[in-house]
């Protein structure tokens, strides 16, 4: 799978980050950004920084589904 083919993925790029650096991120970093992007858009203040640790509880999943 090529991450560049995912519509809207560029919305996860930070302003100070180059496009090349953005597309070089690890898969886990893309997933963290995706979760945090949707948490922000949903009006939730919770954010994650570690997929395994932060998603152990179902709180984030519940907020995402909301």
N, CA, C and O atoms as a printed pandas DataFrame, in Angstrom:
     atom_number atom_name residue_name chain_id  residue_number  x_coord  y_coord  z_coord
0              1         N          UNK        A               1    0.845   -1.180    0.000
1              2        CA          UNK        A               1    0.000    0.000    0.000
2              3         C          UNK        A               1    0.885    1.236    0.000
3              4         O          UNK        A               1    1.872    1.303    0.733
4              5         N          UNK        A               2    0.536    2.190   -0.805
5              6        CA          UNK        A               2    1.273    3.439   -0.877
6              7         C          UNK        A               2    0.486    4.514   -0.142
7              8         O          UNK        A               2   -0.638    4.838   -0.525
8              9         N          UNK        A               3    1.069    5.058    0.899
9             10        CA          UNK        A               3    0.389    6.053    1.734
10            11         C          UNK        A               3   -0.019    7.290    0.928
11            12         O          UNK        A               3   -0.981    7.972    1.281
12            13         N          UNK        A               4    0.702    7.576   -0.140
13            14        CA          UNK        A               4    0.389    8.742   -0.972
14            15         C          UNK        A               4   -0.940    8.594   -1.692
15            16         O          UNK        A               4   -1.510    9.590   -2.138
16            17         N          UNK        A               5   -1.447    7.375   -1.816
17            18        CA          UNK        A               5   -2.704    7.133   -2.525
18            19         C          UNK        A               5   -3.936    7.260   -1.639
19            20         O          UNK        A               5   -5.060    7.093   -2.113
20            21         N          UNK        A               6   -3.737    7.553   -0.362
21            22        CA          UNK        A               6   -4.874    7.677    0.547
22            23         C          UNK        A               6   -5.401    9.111    0.479
23            24         O          UNK        A               6   -4.687   10.055    0.816
24            25         N          UNK        A               7   -6.657    9.270    0.041
25            26        CA          UNK        A               7   -7.218   10.623   -0.076
26            27         C          UNK        A               7   -7.208   11.359    1.262
27            28         O          UNK        A               7   -7.581   10.791    2.288
28            29         N          UNK        A               8   -6.791   12.593    1.252
29            30        CA          UNK        A               8   -6.829   13.439    2.438
30            31         C          UNK        A               8   -5.711   13.215    3.439
31            32         O          UNK        A               8   -5.662   13.910    4.453
32            33         N          UNK        A               9   -4.811   12.271    3.196
33            34        CA          UNK        A               9   -3.752   11.962    4.163
34            35         C          UNK        A               9   -2.862   13.176    4.438
35            36         O          UNK        A               9   -2.309   13.310    5.530
36            37         N          UNK        A              10   -2.729   14.042    3.464
37            38        CA          UNK        A              10   -1.848   15.214    3.600
38            39         C          UNK        A              10   -2.357   16.162    4.695
39            40         O          UNK        A              10   -1.597   17.002    5.179
40            41         N          UNK        A              11   -3.624   16.040    5.088
41            42        CA          UNK        A              11   -4.162   16.864    6.182
42            43         C          UNK        A              11   -3.452   16.591    7.501
43            44         O          UNK        A              11   -3.507   17.408    8.420
44            45         N          UNK        A              12   -2.791   15.453    7.596
45            46        CA          UNK        A              12   -2.094   15.082    8.826
46            47         C          UNK        A              12   -0.693   15.672    8.908
47            48         O          UNK        A              12   -0.034   15.554    9.941
48            49         N          UNK        A              13   -0.231   16.303    7.837
49            50        CA          UNK        A              13    1.116   16.891    7.796
50            51         C          UNK        A              13    1.164   18.133    8.673
51            52         O          UNK        A              13    0.256   18.964    8.637
52            53         N          UNK        A              14    2.217   18.253    9.453
53            54        CA          UNK        A              14    2.420   19.442   10.283
54            55         C          UNK        A              14    2.954   20.570    9.408
55            56         O          UNK        A              14    3.662   20.319    8.432
56            57         N          UNK        A              15    2.622   21.799    9.750
57            58        CA          UNK        A              15    2.994   22.958    8.944
58            59         C          UNK        A              15    4.501   23.079    8.746
59            60         O          UNK        A              15    4.962   23.439    7.663
60            61         N          UNK        A              16    5.263   22.778    9.785
61            62        CA          UNK        A              16    6.719   22.950    9.723
62            63         C          UNK        A              16    7.430   21.753    9.091
63            64         O          UNK        A              16    8.657   21.747    8.994
64            65         N          UNK        A              17    6.697   20.773    8.675
65            66        CA          UNK        A              17    7.254   19.519    8.168
66            67         C          UNK        A              17    7.288   19.510    6.644
67            68         O          UNK        A              17    6.335   19.949    6.000
68            69         N          UNK        A              18    8.358   19.025    6.075
69            70        CA          UNK        A              18    8.423   18.912    4.618
70            71         C          UNK        A              18    7.566   17.732    4.167
71            72         O          UNK        A              18    7.319   16.805    4.938
72            73         N          UNK        A              19    7.124   17.774    2.940
73            74        CA          UNK        A              19    6.320   16.688    2.384
74            75         C          UNK        A              19    7.118   15.383    2.398
75            76         O          UNK        A              19    6.576   14.318    2.692
76            77         N          UNK        A              20    8.398   15.476    2.082
77            78        CA          UNK        A              20    9.253   14.285    2.066
78            79         C          UNK        A              20    9.349   13.657    3.462
79            80         O          UNK        A              20    9.257   12.439    3.611
80            81         N          UNK        A              21    9.534   14.499    4.472
81            82        CA          UNK        A              21    9.607   13.990    5.843
82            83         C          UNK        A              21    8.275   13.378    6.271
83            84         O          UNK        A              21    8.237   12.354    6.954
84            85         N          UNK        A              22    7.198   14.015    5.863
85            86        CA          UNK        A              22    5.867   13.510    6.196
86            87         C          UNK        A              22    5.659   12.102    5.638
87            88         O          UNK        A              22    5.232   11.202    6.362
88            89         N          UNK        A              23    5.955   11.917    4.376
89            90        CA          UNK        A              23    5.750   10.606    3.751
90            91         C          UNK        A              23    6.756    9.556    4.221
91            92         O          UNK        A              23    6.587    8.371    3.934
92            93         N          UNK        A              24    7.790    9.970    4.932
93            94        CA          UNK        A              24    8.774    9.030    5.463
94            95         C          UNK        A              24    8.422    8.545    6.881
95            96         O          UNK        A              24    9.151    7.736    7.455
96            97         N          UNK        A              25    7.320    9.034    7.438
97            98        CA          UNK        A              25    6.920    8.626    8.783
98            99         C          UNK        A              25    6.641    7.129    8.848
99           100         O          UNK        A              25    6.290    6.501    7.848
100          101         N          UNK        A              26    6.804    6.573   10.040
101          102        CA          UNK        A              26    6.457    5.177   10.269
102          103         C          UNK        A              26    4.930    5.048   10.315
103          104         O          UNK        A              26    4.223    6.011   10.609
104          105         N          UNK        A              27    4.446    3.862   10.024
105          106        CA          UNK        A              27    3.005    3.600   10.023
106          107         C          UNK        A              27    2.371    3.988   11.357
107          108         O          UNK        A              27    1.289    4.575   11.380
108          109         N          UNK        A              28    3.026    3.668   12.452
109          110        CA          UNK        A              28    2.493    3.999   13.775
110          111         C          UNK        A              28    2.304    5.508   13.928
111          112         O          UNK        A              28    1.325    5.954   14.528
112          113         N          UNK        A              29    3.227    6.285   13.393
113          114        CA          UNK        A              29    3.115    7.744   13.498
114          115         C          UNK        A              29    1.925    8.276   12.696
115          116         O          UNK        A              29    1.248    9.209   13.128
116          117         N          UNK        A              30    1.672    7.677   11.526
117          118        CA          UNK        A              30    0.482    8.062   10.751
118          119         C          UNK        A              30   -0.790    7.744   11.533
119          120         O          UNK        A              30   -1.720    8.550   11.557
120          121         N          UNK        A              31   -0.836    6.584   12.167
121          122        CA          UNK        A              31   -2.027    6.200   12.928
122          123         C          UNK        A              31   -2.251    7.110   14.127
123          124         O          UNK        A              31   -3.387    7.481   14.422
124          125         N          UNK        A              32   -1.182    7.468   14.813
125          126        CA          UNK        A              32   -1.292    8.403   15.940
126          127         C          UNK        A              32   -1.826    9.740   15.458
127          128         O          UNK        A              32   -2.716   10.317   16.084
128          129         N          UNK        A              33   -1.295   10.233   14.360
129          130        CA          UNK        A              33   -1.776   11.517   13.830
130          131         C          UNK        A              33   -3.232   11.429   13.404
131          132         O          UNK        A              33   -4.003   12.367   13.608
132          133         N          UNK        A              34   -3.609   10.291   12.805
133          134        CA          UNK        A              34   -4.991   10.112   12.359
134          135         C          UNK        A              34   -5.941   10.164   13.550
135          136         O          UNK        A              34   -6.961   10.853   13.509
136          137         N          UNK        A              35   -5.602    9.432   14.614
137          138        CA          UNK        A              35   -6.440    9.430   15.823
138          139         C          UNK        A              35   -6.521   10.840   16.393
139          140         O          UNK        A              35   -7.616   11.318   16.687
140          141         N          UNK        A              36   -5.403   11.505   16.552
141          142        CA          UNK        A              36   -5.397   12.849   17.137
142          143         C          UNK        A              36   -6.131   13.859   16.264
143          144         O          UNK        A              36   -6.795   14.756   16.783
144          145         N          UNK        A              37   -6.021   13.726   14.960
145          146        CA          UNK        A              37   -6.746   14.598   14.032
146          147         C          UNK        A              37   -8.254   14.463   14.264
147          148         O          UNK        A              37   -8.965   15.463   14.363
148          149         N          UNK        A              38   -8.725   13.240   14.349
149          150        CA          UNK        A              38  -10.158   13.015   14.528
150          151         C          UNK        A              38  -10.626   13.382   15.928
151          152         O          UNK        A              38  -11.772   13.795   16.108
152          153         N          UNK        A              39   -9.762   13.238   16.912
153          154        CA          UNK        A              39  -10.122   13.683   18.258
154          155         C          UNK        A              39  -10.309   15.199   18.267
155          156         O          UNK        A              39  -11.259   15.712   18.858
156          157         N          UNK        A              40   -9.398   15.907   17.611
157          158        CA          UNK        A              40   -9.508   17.367   17.541
158          159         C          UNK        A              40  -10.762   17.782   16.780
159          160         O          UNK        A              40  -11.504   18.652   17.236
160          161         N          UNK        A              41  -11.003   17.169   15.629
161          162        CA          UNK        A              41  -12.182   17.513   14.824
162          163         C          UNK        A              41  -13.478   17.205   15.561
163          164         O          UNK        A              41  -14.496   17.859   15.336
164          165         N          UNK        A              42  -13.441   16.209   16.442
165          166        CA          UNK        A              42  -14.621   15.850   17.226
166          167         C          UNK        A              42  -14.807   16.698   18.468
167          168         O          UNK        A              42  -15.777   16.525   19.206
168          169         N          UNK        A              43  -13.874   17.619   18.703
169          170        CA          UNK        A              43  -13.985   18.505   19.859
170          171         C          UNK        A              43  -13.512   17.889   21.165
171          172         O          UNK        A              43  -13.830   18.394   22.241
172          173         N          UNK        A              44  -12.757   16.805   21.079
173          174        CA          UNK        A              44  -12.246   16.142   22.282
174          175         C          UNK        A              44  -10.829   16.616   22.575
175          176         O          UNK        A              44  -10.037   16.824   21.656
176          177         N          UNK        A              45  -10.512   16.783   23.837
177          178        CA          UNK        A              45   -9.180   17.265   24.218
178          179         C          UNK        A              45   -8.170   16.129   24.374
179          180         O          UNK        A              45   -6.964   16.374   24.416
180          181         N          UNK        A              46   -8.650   14.901   24.460
181          182        CA          UNK        A              46   -7.744   13.753   24.620
182          183         C          UNK        A              46   -6.892   13.570   23.367
183          184         O          UNK        A              46   -7.371   13.741   22.246
184          185         N          UNK        A              47   -5.625   13.221   23.573
185          186        CA          UNK        A              47   -4.700   12.928   22.471
186          187         C          UNK        A              47   -3.892   11.701   22.860
187          188         O          UNK        A              47   -3.783   11.368   24.040
188          189         N          UNK        A              48   -3.327   11.031   21.866
189          190        CA          UNK        A              48   -2.469    9.886   22.147
190          191         C          UNK        A              48   -1.057   10.186   21.652
191          192         O          UNK        A              48   -0.859   11.012   20.760
192          193         N          UNK        A              49   -0.089    9.507   22.239
193          194        CA          UNK        A              49    1.295    9.642   21.787
194          195         C          UNK        A              49    1.952    8.270   21.614
195          196         O          UNK        A              49    3.032    8.152   21.034
196          197         N          UNK        A              50    1.276    7.231   22.130
197          198        CA          UNK        A              50    1.792    5.875   22.020
198          199         C          UNK        A              50    0.610    4.955   21.751
199          200         O          UNK        A              50   -0.293    4.847   22.581
200          201         N          UNK        A              51    0.608    4.293   20.601
201          202        CA          UNK        A              51   -0.541    3.460   20.237
202          203         C          UNK        A              51   -0.829    2.371   21.253
203          204         O          UNK        A              51   -1.967    2.230   21.702
204          205         N          UNK        A              52    0.168    1.612   21.618
205          206        CA          UNK        A              52   -0.062    0.490   22.528
206          207         C          UNK        A              52   -0.528    0.948   23.902
207          208         O          UNK        A              52   -1.538    0.466   24.413
208          209         N          UNK        A              53    0.197    1.862   24.489
209          210        CA          UNK        A              53   -0.106    2.311   25.853
210          211         C          UNK        A              53   -1.414    3.095   25.914
211          212         O          UNK        A              53   -2.258    2.836   26.771
212          213         N          UNK        A              54   -1.578    4.050   25.006
213          214        CA          UNK        A              54   -2.724    4.955   25.078
214          215         C          UNK        A              54   -4.040    4.306   24.651
215          216         O          UNK        A              54   -5.113    4.797   25.001
216          217         N          UNK        A              55   -3.966    3.221   23.908
217          218        CA          UNK        A              55   -5.193    2.581   23.460
218          219         C          UNK        A              55   -5.550    1.346   24.286
219          220         O          UNK        A              55   -6.455    0.593   23.926
220          221         N          UNK        A              56   -4.834    1.141   25.399
221          222        CA          UNK        A              56   -5.152    0.013   26.276
222          223         C          UNK        A              56   -6.561    0.135   26.850
223          224         O          UNK        A              56   -7.291   -0.850   26.953
224          225         N          UNK        A              57   -6.923    1.340   27.215
225          226        CA          UNK        A              57   -8.294    1.537   27.679
226          227         C          UNK        A              57   -9.161    1.834   26.456
227          228         O          UNK        A              57   -8.654    2.209   25.399
228          229         N          UNK        A              58  -10.428    1.667   26.609
229          230        CA          UNK        A              58  -11.328    1.892   25.480
230          231         C          UNK        A              58  -11.822    3.330   25.397
231          232         O          UNK        A              58  -12.684    3.638   24.573
232          233         N          UNK        A              59  -11.294    4.208   26.228
233          234        CA          UNK        A              59  -11.766    5.596   26.252
234          235         C          UNK        A              59  -11.603    6.279   24.898
235          236         O          UNK        A              59  -12.543    6.899   24.400
236          237         N          UNK        A              60  -10.427    6.171   24.305
237          238        CA          UNK        A              60  -10.172    6.819   23.017
238          239         C          UNK        A              60  -11.057    6.221   21.931
239          240         O          UNK        A              60  -11.621    6.954   21.119
240          241         N          UNK        A              61  -11.184    4.897   21.909
241          242        CA          UNK        A              61  -12.052    4.242   20.916
242          243         C          UNK        A              61  -13.485    4.757   21.040
243          244         O          UNK        A              61  -14.144    5.037   20.039
244          245         N          UNK        A              62  -13.953    4.877   22.272
245          246        CA          UNK        A              62  -15.319    5.353   22.502
246          247         C          UNK        A              62  -15.496    6.768   21.972
247          248         O          UNK        A              62  -16.510    7.075   21.345
248          249         N          UNK        A              63  -14.523    7.625   22.219
249          250        CA          UNK        A              63  -14.600    8.997   21.723
250          251         C          UNK        A              63  -14.534    9.060   20.203
251          252         O          UNK        A              63  -15.235    9.859   19.582
252          253         N          UNK        A              64  -13.695    8.222   19.602
253          254        CA          UNK        A              64  -13.598    8.189   18.140
254          255         C          UNK        A              64  -14.905    7.771   17.491
255          256         O          UNK        A              64  -15.322    8.344   16.485
256          257         N          UNK        A              65  -15.542    6.775   18.071
257          258        CA          UNK        A              65  -16.819    6.296   17.527
258          259         C          UNK        A              65  -17.912    7.345   17.699
259          260         O          UNK        A              65  -18.813    7.473   16.870
260          261         N          UNK        A              66  -17.809    8.096   18.802
261          262        CA          UNK        A              66  -18.775    9.149   19.073
262          263         C          UNK        A              66  -18.710   10.179   17.971
263          264         O          UNK        A              66  -19.449   11.164   18.002
